[in-house]
């Protein structure tokens, strides 16, 4: 009968990290690109509605809602003649921002 030492088996099967070249190493670069894209789209919304002071809110809208939804809400708000910016803010908050 063969006896094995538990400690020797545990030492033989140590955990080794698997560093492969297929991992995503540019996560921060992708996040920077997304934030830059969101800033550009929020700037376009500011220009559409003529209110630069709500830039931070527009960035938040693009982070939380899908892009197509935001542009659809903006199109709906632009149909209002008096206050499209206010209507857009109301629609965004109603959509879950």
C-alpha positions as CSV (number, residue, x, y, z in Angstrom):
1,X,0.0,0.0,0.0
2,X,1.4,3.3,-1.1
3,X,1.0,6.3,1.3
4,X,1.2,9.8,0.0
5,X,1.9,12.9,1.9
6,X,-0.9,15.4,1.6
7,X,1.5,18.4,1.8
8,X,3.6,17.1,-1.1
9,X,0.6,16.8,-3.4
10,X,-0.6,20.3,-2.5
11,X,2.8,21.8,-3.3
12,X,2.9,20.0,-6.6
13,X,-0.4,21.5,-7.7
14,X,0.3,25.2,-7.1
15,X,-1.8,27.8,-8.9
16,X,-0.1,29.5,-11.8
17,X,-1.5,32.5,-13.5
18,X,-2.2,32.1,-17.2
19,X,-0.9,35.3,-18.8
20,X,-1.9,35.0,-22.5
21,X,-1.7,37.6,-25.2
22,X,-5.4,37.4,-25.9
23,X,-6.5,39.3,-22.8
24,X,-7.8,42.8,-23.1
25,X,-5.0,45.0,-21.9
26,X,-6.4,48.3,-23.3
27,X,-9.4,48.7,-21.1
28,X,-8.6,52.2,-20.0
29,X,-8.0,53.2,-23.6
30,X,-11.4,51.9,-24.6
31,X,-13.1,53.7,-21.7
32,X,-11.4,56.9,-22.7
33,X,-12.6,56.6,-26.2
34,X,-16.1,56.0,-25.1
35,X,-16.1,59.0,-22.7
36,X,-14.7,61.1,-25.5
37,X,-17.5,60.0,-27.8
38,X,-20.1,60.7,-25.2
39,X,-18.6,64.2,-24.7
40,X,-18.9,64.9,-28.4
41,X,-22.5,63.7,-28.6
42,X,-23.4,65.8,-25.5
43,X,-21.8,68.8,-27.1
44,X,-24.0,68.3,-30.2
45,X,-27.1,68.2,-27.9
46,X,-26.0,71.4,-26.2
47,X,-25.7,73.0,-29.6
48,X,-29.1,71.7,-30.8
49,X,-30.9,73.0,-27.7
50,X,-28.8,76.1,-27.2
51,X,-28.1,75.4,-23.5
52,X,-24.4,74.8,-22.6
53,X,-25.0,74.7,-18.9
54,X,-26.6,71.3,-19.1
55,X,-23.6,69.6,-20.6
56,X,-23.0,67.3,-17.5
57,X,-26.7,66.2,-17.6
58,X,-26.4,65.3,-21.3
59,X,-23.3,63.3,-20.6
60,X,-25.2,61.4,-17.9
61,X,-28.1,60.8,-20.3
62,X,-25.7,59.2,-22.8
63,X,-24.1,57.0,-20.1
64,X,-27.4,55.7,-18.9
65,X,-29.6,55.4,-22.0
66,X,-28.9,53.8,-25.3
67,X,-27.7,56.2,-28.0
68,X,-30.7,55.5,-30.3
69,X,-33.1,56.3,-27.5
70,X,-31.4,59.6,-26.7
71,X,-31.5,60.7,-30.3
72,X,-35.2,59.7,-30.6
73,X,-36.0,61.7,-27.5
74,X,-34.1,64.7,-28.9
75,X,-36.0,64.4,-32.2
76,X,-39.3,64.3,-30.3
77,X,-38.3,67.3,-28.2
78,X,-37.3,69.4,-31.2
79,X,-40.8,69.1,-32.5
80,X,-41.9,71.3,-29.6
81,X,-41.8,74.9,-30.6
82,X,-41.5,76.7,-27.2
83,X,-39.0,74.9,-25.0
84,X,-37.4,71.8,-26.6
85,X,-34.6,71.6,-24.0
86,X,-37.1,71.4,-21.1
87,X,-39.1,68.8,-22.9
88,X,-36.0,66.7,-23.6
89,X,-35.0,66.8,-19.9
90,X,-38.5,65.7,-18.9
91,X,-38.5,62.9,-21.4
92,X,-35.1,61.7,-20.3
93,X,-36.0,61.7,-16.6
94,X,-39.2,59.8,-17.5
95,X,-37.1,57.2,-19.4
96,X,-35.0,56.5,-16.3
97,X,-32.1,58.9,-16.0
